[in-house]
Amino acid sequence: MNMKKVLFVMLAVLPLAFGCKPENKSSETTPLSVNITVTPEKVYAGDAVAFEAQVTGGTTPFSYQWLIDETEQEKTTPSLIYTFKSNGSYIVTLNVTDGKGATAQRRKVVVVDAAKVEETGTLTINWVGKMNGYNTKSTAAVANDGSVYTTCRDNNLYKWSSTGESVWVKPIYTAVSANSATLGTPSIDTDGTVFIGAGNGTTSGNASGDGTLKAFNPDGSTKWTFSGWWRSDGTTPAPTCQGTIVAIDEDNIYFGCTGQNGIVLSADKATGTRKGFLAPAGGARSGILLSKAGYVHWYGGKYGIFGIQQSILDAGGADKLSEKWKQFGSGDEMAQGNYEGQIACLNVGGESCVAGIVTDSRGTKVYALKASDGSVVSTAYIDDTDSQDQGGVAVDENGNIIASLNYTLGQDNGGVVIVNPSTGTVVSRYRTQEKVSGSPAVDKAGNIHFGTESGFYYIVKQDGSNCQLLVKRNIADLILKDSRYSDSFSKLGNAKIWCSPVIGDDGKMYICFTDNDSRAFGGVICLSYEGCEGPADSDWPMIGHDRRHTCKQ
C-alpha cells in the first residue's frame, strides 16, 4: 500500500481507538433558561394557583426548587399547585439545575386580590340607552318631567324619555384637537333648561381652548352659549372644562374652567351674561357648589379647595381676592396631584360645612371645613387606601360623610368609607378590590349605591361598625342577558363605570357606563331595586346634591 495512504488511514482511525469523536459544533448544548407560567392570570386569595416551569436548553435531567417569598416548597417537580391564603404581592422563585450542574433562575411577582365576592341581589333593568362615545366622569341628570340627559366623549348631549327612547342628540361644541372630550355633567333648571360644560382640548402652546358652557332648551335648541371667558385685563384663559357641573341659584349660575390657571364665574342664567369672575390658581376642576353660608365653593386640583362669598362673585369678584379663602393648597396638607373628585355640603353642629376626600403628603383624608372661612372642622385619615385622583362624597341621614375610595392592586382597600364629621372618626367601611371613581349615592333606606371601574353596581347598607352587601351585579352581564338589548350591545365587554349613580324621586337608579374593551361606545342604564324608594333626606345624598344637579345646599 502506498505509504501516504497508510499514514492517512492511521491518523483517521487513531481518534476512534482512544474514544474521541471529531469536533461537531452543531451539537453544542443551548444555555439553560427557565420561565414560569401562572394559571389563572387573575389570582384571588383562597384559590388554587398552578405554576409550571418552562425549561429551554441545558442537559437533562433537571432538578427544580420552588420558593414562595423565600420559603422553600416541598415540591421539586416542574409543576407546583399553591393556594395563597391572603391578598397581597408575592415573589415566586424557580431555581433549575441541569444534569451538568448549570443553573438558571426565574422570579415572578404574583398579585393576589382579596377573595372574590360573588354577585348577589336583584336589579331590574327598566331601559338602556346607547351612546356613541366613551363615558368619562359624566353623570346622568333627571329633569322634573322624567327626561334624562347624558353626555360622553363624542361631545354630544343626549336626551332620553322617561321610558328610554332617544328624543334627540345635539352637538355641544367644535373641538380644537382630536383628543378633546366632554367630561362635564348636565345640570337642569326648574324650567327644563340644561346647562353643560364641555371641551378639554387646547391648541399648541395653549393658544386657545375649546371649553364651552352652553344652555339648551328642552326641545334641543340652543338657549345661549357663554362667551365671557376673558379676564379683567382682556386676556382669555384658553378655557378647558374638566369634570364641570354648573351650580344653579334663583337668578345666576356658577361654573369654572381650567387652562392657564382657569377662572371661576357667575352669569345670568336666563341670558348667559357674565356677572363676575375670579382667577384662582388651578381654576375649577370639578363641580362648583353653593353652601347655606352664602359662599361659592370649588376644588382647584393641587391648589386646594376655595370659597368666596356669592354676593362678591356676583358683583365682579376680581378685585375681592381678600374675601376668598383656600385650604389644602400648600405645605404638608397640599393636595397631591390634580384631584378632580366632587365635594359636598352638610351641617356639622349647626354650622354649614364643605366636605370631601383628598390625598396629601401624609395620606388620604376625609375632611369637613367651615363654609364661611375654610377652617378645618375635622379630618379622618384612611391610612391604608391608595391616593385619590377622583371619587367624591355624599352625606347620609345621620350626617355622616360617605366617601368613595381608590384601591391598590392586590388589596381590598377600595369601596366606600363612612366618617363622622363631628369627631373625625371612621364609623364603618365596605372594602372591595375595585376602584370607585364616582361619588356614592344614598337612598331613603340608608343604602349606599356606587359603581366600580370593574363594571359592577354595588348596594351596601351600614350595619353598626360594618357594612352589609345587598347587591353586586355586573352591568354588562345584565344587559347582555336582556333580549331587548343583547343585539345592540353584543360587542359590550367590560362595562366600566367611571361616574356616579343618580337616584330619582321614584327610586329608579341611573348610571352611565362605557365599553372599556373598545372604548368606542357607552350607554346609560335605568335600574330598579326593591329596597330603593328615592334619595335620602340628607344634606347631600348624591353627586350635585340632587337628580337635577343643582349643586345647592
Number of C-alpha atoms within 10 A of each C-alpha: 5 6 8 8 9 10 10 10 11 10 10 11 10 11 12 11 9 8 7 9 9 8 8 7 7 6 7 8 10 10 12 17 17 18 15 18 13 16 12 12 12 11 22 23 19 17 16 15 18 16 19 16 20 12 16 12 12 22 16 10 9 18 15 16 17 23 16 18 12 11 10 13 12 10 13 16 13 18 16 16 12 14 13 20 14 16 20 18 15 16 14 18 19 24 17 23 20 18 12 11 11 14 17 16 15 14 15 15 12 18 19 23 24 23 18 13 11 8 15 14 12 13 17 12 17 15 18 22 21 19 24 17 21 26 31 25 29 27 33 27 30 27 22 15 10 15 18 27 25 26 37 29 24 18 23 21 23 21 24 20 15 16 14 18 14 14 14 15 16 15 12 23 19 13 21 17 15 8 11 22 28 34 25 30 31 29 30 26 19 13 10 18 21 24 26 27 29 35 30 27 25 22 13 10 7 14 12 18 25 22 31 24 26 20 26 20 14 17 11 18 10 15 16 17 18 16 12 16 23 14 16 14 6 8 9 18 23 24 28 30 32 28 26 31 33 29 26 25 15 9 9 18 23 28 28 32 33 28 26 19 17 25 25 25 24 27 21 17 20 13 13 20 16 19 18 22 28 24 22 19 19 22 28 34 27 30 28 31 29 26 23 16 16 16 21 27 30 26 28 29 26 22 24 22 23 26 26 26 22 18 13 20 26 19 14 17 24 18 13 15 14 9 13 21 17 20 19 22 19 13 9 11 17 19 26 23 15 18 23 25 25 29 29 32 30 28 24 19 11 7 15 21 27 28 27 25 29 31 24 22 12 12 18 24 23 28 23 29 24 21 30 21 19 21 14 14 20 20 22 18 20 20 12 14 20 19 22 28 20 25 28 30 29 31 29 26 17 11 19 23 29 31 29 30 33 25 22 17 19 21 22 22 25 25 25 28 22 25 26 22 26 15 11 19 16 19 18 18 22 22 17 22 23 24 28 30 28 29 33 30 31 30 27 20 16 20 22 26 25 26 33 27 20 18 24 23 20 22 26 20 18 17 11 9 11 13 21 14 19 17 19 20 19 19 22 21 16 14 22 18 10 13 9 12 16 16 12 13 20 11 13 22 17 21 25 26 30 27 30 30 27 35 32 23 19 12 19 20 27 24 26 32 32 31 23 20 13 13 18 16 22 27 22 24 19 23 17 18 16 10 14 23 18 18 27 24 16 21 22 28 30 31 32 32 24 24 27 25 27 25 27 21 21
